[in-house]
Amino acid sequence: MSEQINLSRVESRLDDLSYPVTRDDAATELSDVTVLMADGEDNLGALVSEVGSDSFSSSTELYEELQNVMPIEALGEPGQSEGDA
C-alpha cells in the first residue's frame, strides 16, 4: 500500500528505518512513500537512491544527505531562498 507524507514528516519517517542501513535497502523500504511538497510530489525511495553515501548510521545522517537531492519544488516559491525578500 502506498503512503503519502508531507515534507515536514520526512525526518520522522526516516526514524522508522533500522540503522545502520544501506542506501539501497533504505530506497527499497521507502519506495512506496510519496512526499508531498510545496509545489509537487516525489517518491522518497527514488530520492534516497540519489544520495551520495552508500550507508547511514542514523536517520539524521540520511536526512542531511537527502537535503542535497531534494528538488527545488520542496522549498516553496520556485527559485527563492529563505534569504530572499
C-alpha positions in Angstrom: 0.0 0.0 0.0 1.3 3.4 -0.9 1.9 6.0 1.7 1.8 9.8 1.4 3.6 12.1 3.8 4.2 15.9 4.0 7.7 17.1 3.5 7.8 18.1 7.2 7.3 14.4 8.2 10.2 13.0 6.2 12.7 13.1 9.0 10.4 11.3 11.4 9.6 8.7 8.7 13.4 8.0 8.3 13.4 7.3 12.0 11.3 4.2 11.3 14.2 2.5 9.5 16.6 0.2 11.3 20.1 1.6 11.4 22.8 1.1 10.2 21.1 0.9 6.7 22.5 0.8 3.2 21.3 3.3 0.6 19.8 0.5 -1.5 17.9 -1.0 1.5 16.5 2.4 2.6 15.5 3.2 -1.0 13.7 -0.2 -1.3 12.0 0.2 2.1 10.8 3.8 1.2 9.8 3.0 -2.4 6.1 3.2 -1.6 6.3 6.6 0.1 5.3 9.7 -1.7 6.5 13.1 -0.3 4.1 15.9 -0.8 6.0 19.2 -1.3 5.1 22.8 -1.7 4.8 22.5 -5.5 4.6 18.8 -6.4 5.5 15.4 -5.1 8.3 12.9 -5.4 9.0 9.3 -4.4 11.0 9.1 -1.2 12.7 5.9 -2.2 13.8 7.4 -5.5 15.2 10.4 -3.7 17.1 8.2 -1.3 18.6 6.2 -4.2 20.2 9.5 -5.5 22.2 10.4 -2.3 25.9 10.1 -2.4 26.7 7.8 0.6 26.3 4.0 0.4 25.3 3.6 4.0 24.0 5.5 7.0 24.4 5.0 10.7 21.5 7.2 11.7 18.3 8.9 10.4 20.0 12.3 10.9 22.8 11.3 8.6 20.4 10.1 5.9 18.2 13.2 6.2 21.2 15.5 5.8 22.2 13.8 2.6 18.6 13.8 1.4 18.5 17.6 1.6 21.1 17.7 -1.2 18.9 15.8 -3.7 15.5 17.4 -2.9 14.0 19.2 -5.9 13.6 22.9 -5.8 9.8 22.4 -5.5 10.4 21.2 -2.0 11.4 24.7 -0.9 8.3 26.7 -1.6 8.5 29.5 -4.1 10.4 28.3 -7.2 14.0 29.7 -7.1 13.5 31.6 -3.9 15.7 31.0 -0.8 14.9 31.9 2.8 17.1 35.0 2.5 15.2 36.5 -0.4 12.9 39.4 0.4 
